[in-house]
Amino acid sequence: MRIIKKELRNGKVTVAIENADDLWHLSQIIEKGDIILSKTTRKIKLGEKEEASKKTMLLEIRTEATEFGSNTLRISGTTNEEKEDIPKGSHHTITLEEGSVATITKQEWPKYQLSRLEQATSRQQRTVMVALDREEAAFALLRSQGYEALSQIKGKVAKKGAESATENFYKEVAEKLTEYAKRYESETVIIASPAFWKDELMKEIKDTALRKKTVLATCSTVGMSSFEEILKRPELKEVLRRQRASQESQLVDELMKEIGKDGLAAYGKKETREAISTGNARILLITSSHTEKNRKEAEEAMKGAEAVSSEVFIINSENEAGKKLDALGGIAVLMRYKNY
């Protein structure tokens, strides 16, 4: 989850949803009476014989109930304003999913709920970004709340009217990018530029591992302001998808290793429930498929895990890691200590 804007004086927090875990956290944060502003799709029929058409709009509702699914969070309530053909006070449901942006307004944000938001945003892996053209490069670090500016460097164009920068400039940018990637242990790197400048930089990157985790993007300007544009690009979604898949794979691999040596792991409904009830669950892993098929049971497991300070991860059943976990029943825990 990314916090886009926080206006606690007005009771508002705007978030970008990046994965199923975020939906689970929001299902526990959003309460009856909270006001939710987000995009929603309505079917509009202009005439009796005409087919209904879909229209996307921003809508604000006062929450009455929430329903969590593995890939969606449905928020039902009444509209807080009159908008186009929608009267104030009419019933409507907003569906949040991966990629959604929502503003949550509360009369007061309790500290434990703000802490939960921070917990959800802290899971994001660090990503180094560079935006460049033929004579300037800006570096930044992607954070859960926007980005942190790192540095800027300028090169010298070979001559007036030249179409490329001096060779040393791209080499300098490549060295600086490699340095930042190592310093921040970056899982992914984004290189953005207008035109073909990103391709010129890629030629100078000799580190095979760095090349493999690099995603190329397009931006219209160069400088620190360009990162605002990059944050809205589809390439960023691809970066976050890669990071999430990698994290899920590492967790399930750890689970399999522990199972293989009869170590700190338990799987299956009964074994998992026992580990949670005794406070022995360090990390709860549950697949999106299991959550969808067993909503009430899955929600009880996740709430129970959080009650004993366990982390909760929803593993995508469409990924290889999710398929492995589904083969074990779709639910498991990494434990704190060995049961004898």
ABEGO torsion letter per residue (X at the ends): XBBABBBAAAGBBBBBBABAAAAAAAAAABBBGBBBBBBBBBBBBABAABBBBBBBBBBBBBBABBBBBAABBBBBBBBABBBEABBBGBBBBBBBBBGBBBBBBBABBBAAAAAAAAAAAAABBBBBBBBBBAABBBBBBBBABEBBBABBBBBBBABBGBABBBAAAAAAAAAAAAAAAAAAGBABBBBBBBEAAAAAAAAABABAAAAAABBBBBBABBEAAAAAAAAABAAAAAAAAAAAAAAAAAAAAAAAAAAAAGBBBBBEAAAAAAAAAAGABABBBBBAAAAAABAAAAAAAAAAAAAAGBBBBBBBAABAAAAAAAAAGGBBBBBABBBX
